[in-house]
Amino acid sequence: MGLFNFFDRFRASRIGVQSDRSPWGDFYFEPVSARSISGMRVSADSAMRLAAVYACVRILSETMASLPLVVYRPRKDGGKDRVTDHWLYQLLGKRPNRYQNPFEWREMLQGHLALRGNAFCQILANSRGEITELIPIHPDRVRMELLPSGDYRYRIRDQAGSEIVLPRGEVWHLRGLSSDGLIGLSPIDLSRESLGMALAAQDYGARFFSNDAKPTGGWIEFPGTFKDPESKRVFRESYQAAQSGSNRGKVLVLENGMKFHEVGVTNKDAQFLELRKFQITDIARLFRVPPHMIADLDRATFSNIEQQSLEFVMHTMTPWAERWEASIEADLLPDGDALEIEFDFANLMRGDAASRSAYYQSGIQNGWLTRNEARISENLNPIAGLDQPLRPLNMVEEDDAEEAEKESDASDLDTSPESDQQLRLRLQKLVESNAQRLARRICKKGALGSNEINLIAQTFSLPPSVVQGWAQGAPSLEDEPALARSLIQLGIHK
């Protein structure tokens, strides 16, 4: 019996049997799947036999896993601070469970989402309510069960075949596109016919080349007739046995005036190669991955690859990241915790060295980026003294601009020669105007640091040491008029 089993398995592997239901086959151990019109049984696992599907899933999974995860805490002034000492950051960014690192964990879950439309993790928490582990669960082993109350729970089948029931609070369910809000739709099931045709074409190509790149069909011309259907069947089976298996390629001998006619349909006539190329584009469309990222460069040029890469970030990865962020904040954070989760796309948008240089130069010169922030973005350590934003000398704040305009207008109107007394009065007004502007700026900022001391010294042409001595006895920074009077005295009696 063992010998017959061996030959049956060998025959099945040679002819490409897809549903071996024998005791030694995998049919009863594979996930339930439907057969497409092309005759292929399509499931998430069988679809991965297609190189284009595997490449798309790998690109989505690896890109999602490589994005840095950042946890923020919002501030009242509209800014936000990075948080690294919260248990959620340690969970998602350092060790999601005892078996996997963050990259492997996110790669697996994104693969489940891309292929099956759902990803599940069992939630393990400590006595303080902090989540300590997220254990992935294969989607094929999970079944959602609706309760009479309108709630739902999850039935999970383990490898031994037994079932456990978990309430929804102990399962983190990350859904893809859903039609009922409970279960995500499987892209493979929705595209069964397209993928089935691709699998059928792939298997046909493999069988074609295993037959020495010759059509497998043909017909025999027989000038006479068989005496009965049984003799015709015996001849056909004897012919097939003589030309298949180990006898394939041997010389064919026909009797009684028989002639063999080979089928004349070629791969070119059937547009086999064109079909295979279309299927690659069709699969890339299914996963919304630019074709050039899976090595389909038929329509790629130097001018459009960069734009397609940006569109991949904006229209493919950004929705996936938003789906992760919304699910984490809604299902893993306790109510009332104002933390925000964000995946950082900066590395994907870096561009070349020239583009990054122009970006940093624009930000530093216009004052919305400090030099140390640019250094940190380039993985360089910060340097002391480069934390203050720069501002062009020809750009001032609105209040300062109005005063400067008034002074300019006044100086333009008075063009007559000035006496010594007029010059002293004019210089006094200039000192008073500058002192009031400096006082307003210092009080608004609420600090009298080294930058302000240097600015006062430059304005009044004083040594910084003199201004530092004045700063030690300066009035309160909350009393703007008193500070302005003190600055006037400093500027006049220098």
C-alpha positions in Angstrom: 0.0 0.0 0.0 2.9 2.3 0.8 4.3 1.9 -2.7 1.0 2.9 -4.3 0.7 5.9 -2.1 4.2 7.0 -3.2 3.3 6.8 -6.9 0.0 8.6 -6.3 1.8 11.5 -4.6 4.4 11.6 -7.3 1.7 11.7 -10.0 -0.1 14.5 -8.2 3.1 16.6 -7.9 3.8 16.1 -11.6 0.4 17.1 -12.9 -0.1 20.0 -10.5 -3.1 18.7 -8.4 -4.4 21.6 -6.3 -6.8 19.7 -4.0 -5.2 16.4 -2.8 -7.8 14.9 -0.5 -5.9 11.8 0.3 -4.9 11.1 3.9 -1.4 12.3 3.2 -2.5 15.5 1.4 -2.9 19.0 2.8 -6.5 19.6 1.7 -8.1 19.0 5.1 -5.5 21.2 6.9 -5.7 24.3 4.7 -8.1 27.3 5.4 -11.5 27.0 3.7 -11.3 28.7 0.3 -13.5 28.9 -2.8 -12.7 27.7 -6.2 -12.6 30.3 -9.0 -14.2 29.9 -12.4 -10.7 29.2 -13.8 -10.7 26.1 -11.6 -8.1 27.3 -9.1 -8.7 27.3 -5.4 -7.8 30.8 -4.2 -6.9 31.6 -0.6 -4.6 34.0 1.1 -1.9 31.4 1.3 -2.2 30.2 -2.3 -2.2 33.8 -3.6 1.3 34.2 -2.1 2.5 31.7 -4.7 2.3 34.6 -7.2 5.5 36.7 -7.1 3.6 39.9 -7.6 1.3 39.3 -4.6 4.2 38.3 -2.4 6.1 41.4 -3.5 3.2 43.8 -2.8 2.5 42.3 0.6 6.2 42.4 1.5 6.5 46.1 0.5 3.5 47.1 2.6 4.5 45.0 5.6 8.2 46.0 5.6 7.4 49.7 5.0 4.9 49.8 7.8 7.3 48.0 10.1 10.2 50.4 9.4 8.3 53.6 10.2 9.4 55.1 13.5 6.6 55.1 16.1 6.3 58.4 18.1 4.2 59.0 21.1 3.2 62.7 21.8 1.6 64.5 24.6 -0.2 67.7 23.5 0.6 71.1 25.1 -1.7 73.9 25.9 0.1 76.2 23.5 -0.6 73.9 20.5 2.8 72.2 20.6 3.5 68.6 21.6 6.2 66.8 23.5 7.7 63.4 22.8 7.0 60.7 25.4 9.4 57.8 25.9 8.6 56.9 29.6 5.0 55.7 29.0 4.1 52.0 29.1 2.5 52.3 25.6 5.7 53.5 24.1 7.7 50.7 25.7 5.0 48.2 24.5 4.8 49.3 20.8 8.3 50.7 20.3 10.4 48.2 22.4 8.8 44.9 23.1 5.2 44.1 22.1 5.5 40.5 23.4 7.9 38.0 24.6 8.4 36.4 21.2 8.8 39.2 18.7 10.6 42.6 18.4 8.6 45.6 17.1 9.6 45.2 13.5 8.6 41.5 13.3 5.3 42.2 15.1 4.2 45.1 12.9 5.4 43.2 9.8 3.2 40.2 10.7 0.1 42.3 11.5 0.4 44.4 8.3 0.7 41.2 6.3 -2.5 39.9 7.9 -4.2 43.1 7.1 -3.1 43.2 3.5 -4.0 39.5 2.8 -7.0 38.9 5.0 -8.4 42.4 5.9 -8.1 41.7 9.7 -5.4 41.5 12.3 -5.9 40.2 15.9 -3.8 40.4 19.1 -4.6 39.0 22.5 -4.3 41.7 25.2 -2.4 40.8 28.4 -2.4 43.4 31.2 -1.0 43.8 34.7 -2.9 44.6 37.9 -2.5 48.4 37.2 -4.4 48.1 33.9 -1.3 48.6 31.8 -1.0 46.4 28.7 2.2 44.3 29.0 1.9 42.1 25.9 0.1 41.9 22.6 0.1 38.3 21.4 -0.7 38.0 17.6 -3.5 35.6 16.6 -3.8 34.2 13.1 -7.0 35.5 11.5 -7.9 32.1 10.1 -8.3 30.8 13.6 -10.6 33.6 14.8 -14.4 33.7 14.5 -16.5 36.6 15.7 -19.7 35.6 17.6 -22.5 38.1 18.0 -24.3 38.1 21.4 -28.0 38.7 22.0 -27.1 42.0 23.8 -25.6 43.4 20.5 -22.1 42.9 21.8 -19.7 40.4 20.3 -16.8 38.1 21.4 -14.2 36.1 19.7 -13.8 32.3 19.4 -10.2 31.3 18.8 -9.1 27.8 17.8 -5.6 26.8 18.8 -3.3 24.4 16.9 -4.6 21.5 19.0 -8.1 22.1 17.8 -9.6 23.3 21.0 -11.4 26.6 21.3 -11.1 29.5 23.8 -13.6 32.4 24.0 -12.3 35.9 24.6 -14.4 39.1 25.2 -13.8 42.0 23.0 -11.9 43.8 25.7 -9.2 41.2 25.6 -8.7 41.3 21.8 -7.2 44.1 19.8 -8.9 43.9 16.4 -7.3 45.9 13.7 -9.7 46.1 10.7 -9.3 46.9 7.1 -12.1 48.1 4.8 -15.3 46.8 6.3 -18.9 46.7 5.1 -20.5 46.1 8.6 -18.0 47.7 10.9 -17.2 44.4 12.6 -15.1 42.3 10.2 -12.7 43.6 7.5 -13.1 42.5 3.9 -10.5 40.2 2.6 -8.9 41.6 -0.6 -8.0 38.1 -1.7 -11.6 36.9 -1.5 -12.9 40.0 -3.4 -10.3 39.5 -6.2 -10.7 35.7 -6.4 -11.3 35.5 -10.1 -8.4 37.8 -11.0 -6.0 35.9 -8.8 -7.4 32.6 -9.9 -6.7 33.5 -13.5 -3.1 34.5 -12.6 -2.6 31.2 -10.8 -4.0 29.2 -13.7 -1.7 31.0 -16.1 1.3 30.4 -13.9 0.5 26.7 -13.6 -0.1 26.5 -17.3 3.3 28.1 -18.0 5.0 25.6 -15.7 3.3 22.6 -17.3 4.1 24.0 -20.8 7.8 24.2 -20.1 7.8 20.8 -18.2 6.6 19.4 -21.6 9.7 20.8 -23.4 7.8 23.9 -24.4 5.4 22.0 -26.7 1.6 22.0 -26.7 0.3 19.0 -24.8 -2.7 18.4 -27.0 -3.0 16.7 -30.4 -5.2 14.3 -32.4 -4.6 11.1 -34.3 -6.0 10.6 -37.8 -7.2 7.0 -38.3 -8.3 6.0 -41.8 -10.4 3.2 -40.6 -12.8 2.7 -37.7 -12.6 1.0 -34.3 -14.8 -2.0 -34.0 -16.3 -0.8 -30.7 -15.8 2.1 -28.1 -13.9 -0.2 -25.8 -11.1 -0.8 -28.4 -10.9 3.0 -29.0 -10.5 3.6 -25.2 -7.8 0.9 -24.9 -5.9 2.5 -27.8 -6.1 6.0 -26.4 -4.9 4.8 -22.9 -2.0 2.8 -24.4 -0.9 5.8 -26.4 -1.0 8.1 -23.5 1.0 5.6 -21.3 3.6 5.3 -24.1 4.1 9.1 -24.3 3.8 10.3 -20.7 5.8 9.9 -17.5 9.2 8.2 -18.1 8.3 7.5 -21.7 7.9 11.2 -22.6 10.0 12.2 -25.6 10.4 8.7 -27.0 9.8 7.9 -30.7 6.2 7.5 -31.6 5.2 4.5 -33.7 1.8 4.4 -35.3 0.2 1.6 -37.3 -2.6 1.1 -39.9 -1.9 4.4 -41.6 -2.4 6.6 -38.5 -1.1 10.2 -38.5 -0.5 12.4 -35.5 -1.5 16.1 -35.8 -0.1 18.5 -33.2 -2.3 21.4 -31.9 -1.2 24.5 -33.7 -2.1 27.1 -31.1 1.0 28.9 -29.8 1.6 31.0 -26.7 1.8 34.0 -28.9 -1.6 33.3 -30.4 -3.0 33.0 -26.9 -1.2 36.2 -25.8 0.2 34.4 -22.9 3.0 36.9 -22.2 0.7 39.9 -22.5 -1.7 38.2 -20.1 1.1 37.7 -17.5 2.2 41.3 -17.7 -1.4 42.5 -17.3 -1.8 40.4 -14.2 1.2 42.0 -12.6 -0.4 45.5 -13.1 -3.7 44.1 -11.9 -2.2 42.8 -8.7 -0.3 46.1 -8.1 -3.7 47.9 -8.5 -5.3 45.6 -5.9 -2.7 46.5 -3.3 -2.3 50.1 -4.5 1.5 49.7 -5.0 3.3 51.5 -7.9 4.2 48.9 -10.5 7.9 50.0 -10.5 8.2 49.0 -6.9 7.6 45.3 -7.8 10.1 45.5 -10.7 7.5 46.3 -13.5 9.3 49.1 -15.3 7.4 49.0 -18.6 6.0 52.5 -18.1 8.5 53.9 -15.7 10.7 56.9 -16.5 13.2 58.9 -14.5 10.6 61.8 -14.4 7.7 59.8 -13.0 9.3 57.3 -10.6 9.9 60.0 -8.0 6.3 61.2 -8.2 5.0 57.7 -8.0 7.1 57.1 -4.9 5.6 60.2 -3.3 2.1 59.0 -4.2 2.9 55.7 -2.6 3.7 57.5 0.7 0.6 59.8 0.4 -2.1 57.6 -0.9 -1.0 54.1 0.1 1.0 54.2 3.4 -0.6 57.3 5.0 -4.1 55.6 5.1 -2.6 52.5 6.6 -0.7 54.6 9.2 -3.9 56.5 10.0 -5.8 53.2 10.5 -3.1 52.0 12.9 -3.0 55.3 14.8 -6.8 55.5 15.2 -7.1 51.9 16.4 -4.2 52.3 18.9 -5.6 55.5 20.4 -9.2 54.1 20.5 -8.6 50.5 21.7 -5.3 50.5 23.6 -5.2 53.8 25.5 -7.4 54.2 28.6 -10.2 56.8 28.5 -9.0 60.3 29.5 -5.4 59.7 28.4 -4.5 62.5 25.9 -1.6 60.8 24.3 -1.3 60.9 20.5 0.3 58.2 18.3 2.0 59.0 15.1 4.1 57.2 12.5 7.0 59.4 11.3 7.2 59.5 7.5 10.3 61.9 7.5 12.7 59.1 6.3 10.5 58.2 3.4 10.3 61.9 2.3 14.0 62.7 2.7 14.8 63.1 -1.0 18.4 63.6 -2.2 21.1 65.6 -0.6 20.5 68.8 -2.7 16.8 68.8 -1.9 17.4 68.3 1.8 20.0 71.1 1.8 17.6 73.5 0.2 14.9 72.6 2.7 17.1 73.2 5.7 18.4 76.4 4.3 15.0 77.8 3.7 13.8 76.8 7.2 16.9 78.3 9.0 16.9 81.5 7.0 13.2 82.1 7.6 13.3 81.3 11.3 10.9 78.3 11.4 13.8 75.8 11.9 16.8 76.0 14.2 20.2 74.8 13.2 20.2 72.1 15.9 16.9 70.8 14.6 18.4 70.4 11.2 21.4 68.7 12.7 19.2 66.2 14.6 17.3 65.5 11.4 20.6 64.5 9.8 21.5 62.3 12.8 24.1 64.8 14.0 24.5 65.8 17.6 23.3 69.3 18.6 25.9 72.0 19.3 25.6 74.6 22.0 24.4 78.0 20.8 22.5 76.8 17.8 19.0 76.4 19.5 17.8 80.0 18.7 15.9 80.6 15.5 17.4 83.2 13.1 15.5 86.1 11.6 16.5 88.1 8.5 17.5 91.7 9.4 15.1 93.1 6.9 12.1 91.4 8.6 10.6 92.7 11.8 7.5 92.1 13.9 4.3 94.1 13.1 4.6 96.4 16.1 8.2 97.2 15.5 7.6 97.7 11.8 4.9 100.4 12.6 7.3 102.3 14.9 10.2 102.0 12.4 7.9 103.3 9.7 6.9 106.4 11.7 10.5 107.2 12.5 11.4 106.8 8.8 8.6 109.1 7.8 9.6 111.7 10.4 13.2 111.7 9.3 12.2 112.0 5.6 10.1 115.1 6.3 12.8 117.0 8.2 15.6 117.7 5.7 16.9 121.0 7.1 20.3 121.3 8.7 20.2 120.4 12.4 21.8 122.3 15.3 23.6 120.6 18.1 20.5 120.9 20.3 18.2 119.4 17.6 20.7 116.6 17.1 20.7 115.8 20.8 16.9 115.8 20.9 16.7 113.6 17.9 19.2 111.1 19.4 17.2 111.2 22.6 14.0 110.3 20.8 15.8 107.5 19.0 17.1 106.1 22.3 13.6 106.4 23.8 12.0 104.6 20.8 14.6 101.8 20.9 14.3 101.5 24.7 10.5 101.1 24.5 10.8 98.5 21.7 13.4 96.5 23.7 11.3 96.7 26.9 8.2 95.5 25.1 10.1 92.6 23.5 11.8 91.6 26.8 8.6 91.7 28.8 6.7 89.7 26.1 9.4 87.0 26.2 9.7 87.2 30.0 13.4 86.6 30.0 16.6 88.7 30.1 19.1 86.2 28.7 22.3 86.4 26.7 20.5 87.0 23.5 18.7 90.0 24.9 21.8 91.4 26.5 23.7 91.2 23.2 20.7 92.9 21.4 20.8 95.8 23.9 24.5 96.1 23.6 24.3 96.3 19.8 21.4 98.7 19.9 23.1 101.2 22.2 26.7 100.4 21.0 27.7 99.3 24.5 30.1 96.6 25.7 28.2 93.5 26.8 29.8 93.7 30.2 28.2 97.1 30.8 24.8 95.7 29.9 25.3 92.6 32.1 26.0 94.9 35.0 22.9 96.9 34.3 20.9 93.6 34.0 21.7 92.7 37.6 19.8 95.7 38.9 17.2 95.9 36.2 13.5 96.4 37.1 11.0 93.6 37.1 10.2 92.2 33.7 6.5 92.5 34.4 6.8 96.3 34.7 7.3 97.4 31.1 7.3 101.3 31.7 9.9 101.0 34.5 12.1 98.7 32.3 11.8 101.2 29.4 12.9 104.2 31.6 15.8 102.1 32.9 16.9 101.3 29.3 16.6 105.0 28.4 18.9 106.0 31.2 21.3 103.2 30.0 21.3 104.4 26.4 21.6 108.2 27.2 24.3 108.0 29.9 26.5 105.5 28.1 
